[in-house]
Amino acid sequence: MRKWIGVSVLLGIFLVLSCHKGNKGPVTPACPEFEEPQPFSFELRKNGIFLSDSNYLAGIAITYSYNNGTNSVEDLVVSDAITTPDGIIHREVTSTNMALSSAYGTKIYYLAYPDTSKVDTLDLDVVRTPATNCEYVFNFLRVDNIIAKTDTPLVEQGDSTYILNHP
């Protein structure tokens, strides 16, 4: 009898741990297993030239409104330099939390540049539904109501890097 109790306790612990795959995001009845989305990533271009100064890019701030307050996107990461065959140096800024938050309701973000008082409004639409086979789909990114383009040469693992024009 004790053996079955011990096995039952171990089985219960295993089931709880296997169903809870981290505290990264909600599980919904329609899409019961949690999967992390591809990161939201973008590059900045000013006067047709990609900005590759990592210190400048690290000074970017993205915020969003939540519960009558302003919160910062805390997981912004500037990539290492990527040089394409044509010699252009690229650096991406990425955030997994923005993609995840967008899929679950937070669609509007504010991008502040370190060298100007200009703030761009980002409308990021990511969805995850049974219609998308429970995968995260980036529908669009609007920057100040203009659809942002993507940079296909930098596509890695199925994600797209959006191109934002620095004011």
Contacts in CASP RR format, 6 or more apart in sequence:
PFRMAT RR
TARGET T0000
AUTHOR 0000-0000-0000
METHOD contacts of the structure
MODEL  1
MRKWIGVSVLLGIFLVLSCHKGNKGPVTPACPEFEEPQPFSFELRKNGIF
LSDSNYLAGIAITYSYNNGTNSVEDLVVSDAITTPDGIIHREVTSTNMAL
SSAYGTKIYYLAYPDTSKVDTLDLDVVRTPATNCEYVFNFLRVDNIIAKT
DTPLVEQGDSTYILNHP
21 33 0 8 1.000
21 34 0 8 1.000
22 34 0 8 1.000
24 34 0 8 1.000
24 36 0 8 1.000
24 100 0 8 1.000
25 34 0 8 1.000
25 100 0 8 1.000
25 104 0 8 1.000
26 34 0 8 1.000
26 104 0 8 1.000
27 33 0 8 1.000
27 34 0 8 1.000
30 129 0 8 1.000
30 130 0 8 1.000
30 134 0 8 1.000
31 128 0 8 1.000
31 129 0 8 1.000
31 130 0 8 1.000
31 134 0 8 1.000
33 134 0 8 1.000
35 134 0 8 1.000
35 135 0 8 1.000
35 136 0 8 1.000
36 96 0 8 1.000
36 100 0 8 1.000
37 96 0 8 1.000
37 99 0 8 1.000
37 100 0 8 1.000
37 103 0 8 1.000
37 126 0 8 1.000
37 128 0 8 1.000
37 136 0 8 1.000
38 99 0 8 1.000
38 136 0 8 1.000
38 138 0 8 1.000
38 157 0 8 1.000
38 158 0 8 1.000
38 159 0 8 1.000
39 94 0 8 1.000
39 95 0 8 1.000
39 96 0 8 1.000
39 99 0 8 1.000
39 159 0 8 1.000
40 94 0 8 1.000
40 95 0 8 1.000
40 96 0 8 1.000
40 98 0 8 1.000
40 99 0 8 1.000
40 102 0 8 1.000
40 124 0 8 1.000
40 126 0 8 1.000
40 138 0 8 1.000
40 141 0 8 1.000
40 162 0 8 1.000
41 79 0 8 1.000
41 92 0 8 1.000
41 93 0 8 1.000
41 94 0 8 1.000
41 95 0 8 1.000
41 159 0 8 1.000
41 160 0 8 1.000
41 161 0 8 1.000
41 162 0 8 1.000
42 92 0 8 1.000
42 93 0 8 1.000
42 141 0 8 1.000
42 148 0 8 1.000
42 161 0 8 1.000
42 162 0 8 1.000
42 163 0 8 1.000
42 164 0 8 1.000
43 50 0 8 1.000
43 51 0 8 1.000
43 90 0 8 1.000
43 91 0 8 1.000
43 92 0 8 1.000
43 93 0 8 1.000
43 151 0 8 1.000
43 154 0 8 1.000
43 161 0 8 1.000
43 162 0 8 1.000
43 163 0 8 1.000
43 164 0 8 1.000
44 50 0 8 1.000
44 51 0 8 1.000
44 57 0 8 1.000
44 60 0 8 1.000
44 93 0 8 1.000
44 164 0 8 1.000
44 165 0 8 1.000
44 166 0 8 1.000
45 51 0 8 1.000
45 163 0 8 1.000
45 164 0 8 1.000
45 165 0 8 1.000
45 166 0 8 1.000
46 165 0 8 1.000
46 166 0 8 1.000
48 165 0 8 1.000
50 88 0 8 1.000
50 89 0 8 1.000
50 90 0 8 1.000
50 91 0 8 1.000
51 57 0 8 1.000
51 91 0 8 1.000
51 166 0 8 1.000
52 81 0 8 1.000
52 89 0 8 1.000
52 90 0 8 1.000
52 91 0 8 1.000
54 78 0 8 1.000
54 81 0 8 1.000
54 91 0 8 1.000
56 114 0 8 1.000
56 115 0 8 1.000
57 78 0 8 1.000
57 91 0 8 1.000
57 93 0 8 1.000
58 76 0 8 1.000
58 78 0 8 1.000
59 114 0 8 1.000
60 76 0 8 1.000
60 93 0 8 1.000
60 111 0 8 1.000
60 112 0 8 1.000
60 113 0 8 1.000
60 114 0 8 1.000
61 72 0 8 1.000
61 111 0 8 1.000
61 112 0 8 1.000
61 114 0 8 1.000
62 72 0 8 1.000
62 73 0 8 1.000
62 76 0 8 1.000
62 95 0 8 1.000
62 98 0 8 1.000
62 109 0 8 1.000
62 110 0 8 1.000
62 111 0 8 1.000
62 112 0 8 1.000
62 122 0 8 1.000
63 70 0 8 1.000
63 71 0 8 1.000
63 72 0 8 1.000
63 73 0 8 1.000
63 109 0 8 1.000
63 110 0 8 1.000
63 112 0 8 1.000
64 70 0 8 1.000
64 71 0 8 1.000
64 73 0 8 1.000
64 101 0 8 1.000
64 106 0 8 1.000
64 108 0 8 1.000
64 109 0 8 1.000
64 110 0 8 1.000
65 71 0 8 1.000
65 108 0 8 1.000
66 106 0 8 1.000
73 95 0 8 1.000
73 97 0 8 1.000
73 98 0 8 1.000
73 109 0 8 1.000
74 97 0 8 1.000
75 95 0 8 1.000
75 96 0 8 1.000
75 97 0 8 1.000
76 93 0 8 1.000
76 94 0 8 1.000
76 95 0 8 1.000
77 93 0 8 1.000
77 94 0 8 1.000
77 95 0 8 1.000
78 91 0 8 1.000
78 92 0 8 1.000
78 93 0 8 1.000
79 91 0 8 1.000
79 92 0 8 1.000
79 93 0 8 1.000
79 94 0 8 1.000
80 91 0 8 1.000
81 89 0 8 1.000
81 90 0 8 1.000
81 91 0 8 1.000
82 89 0 8 1.000
82 90 0 8 1.000
82 91 0 8 1.000
82 92 0 8 1.000
82 154 0 8 1.000
83 89 0 8 1.000
83 90 0 8 1.000
84 90 0 8 1.000
84 153 0 8 1.000
84 154 0 8 1.000
90 151 0 8 1.000
90 154 0 8 1.000
90 161 0 8 1.000
92 154 0 8 1.000
92 161 0 8 1.000
98 109 0 8 1.000
98 124 0 8 1.000
99 124 0 8 1.000
99 126 0 8 1.000
99 136 0 8 1.000
99 138 0 8 1.000
100 126 0 8 1.000
100 136 0 8 1.000
102 124 0 8 1.000
102 125 0 8 1.000
102 126 0 8 1.000
103 126 0 8 1.000
103 127 0 8 1.000
103 128 0 8 1.000
103 136 0 8 1.000
107 123 0 8 1.000
107 124 0 8 1.000
107 125 0 8 1.000
108 121 0 8 1.000
108 122 0 8 1.000
108 123 0 8 1.000
109 121 0 8 1.000
109 122 0 8 1.000
109 124 0 8 1.000
110 119 0 8 1.000
110 120 0 8 1.000
110 121 0 8 1.000
110 122 0 8 1.000
111 119 0 8 1.000
111 120 0 8 1.000
111 121 0 8 1.000
111 122 0 8 1.000
111 143 0 8 1.000
111 164 0 8 1.000
112 119 0 8 1.000
113 119 0 8 1.000
113 166 0 8 1.000
113 167 0 8 1.000
116 167 0 8 1.000
118 167 0 8 1.000
120 143 0 8 1.000
120 144 0 8 1.000
120 164 0 8 1.000
120 167 0 8 1.000
121 142 0 8 1.000
121 143 0 8 1.000
121 144 0 8 1.000
121 145 0 8 1.000
122 141 0 8 1.000
122 142 0 8 1.000
122 143 0 8 1.000
123 140 0 8 1.000
123 141 0 8 1.000
123 142 0 8 1.000
123 143 0 8 1.000
123 145 0 8 1.000
124 138 0 8 1.000
124 141 0 8 1.000
125 138 0 8 1.000
125 139 0 8 1.000
125 140 0 8 1.000
125 141 0 8 1.000
126 136 0 8 1.000
126 137 0 8 1.000
126 138 0 8 1.000
126 139 0 8 1.000
127 136 0 8 1.000
127 137 0 8 1.000
127 139 0 8 1.000
128 134 0 8 1.000
128 135 0 8 1.000
128 136 0 8 1.000
128 137 0 8 1.000
138 159 0 8 1.000
138 160 0 8 1.000
140 147 0 8 1.000
140 148 0 8 1.000
141 147 0 8 1.000
141 148 0 8 1.000
141 162 0 8 1.000
142 148 0 8 1.000
143 164 0 8 1.000
143 165 0 8 1.000
148 162 0 8 1.000
148 163 0 8 1.000
148 164 0 8 1.000
149 162 0 8 1.000
149 163 0 8 1.000
150 160 0 8 1.000
150 161 0 8 1.000
150 162 0 8 1.000
150 163 0 8 1.000
151 160 0 8 1.000
151 161 0 8 1.000
151 162 0 8 1.000
151 163 0 8 1.000
152 160 0 8 1.000
154 161 0 8 1.000
155 161 0 8 1.000
END
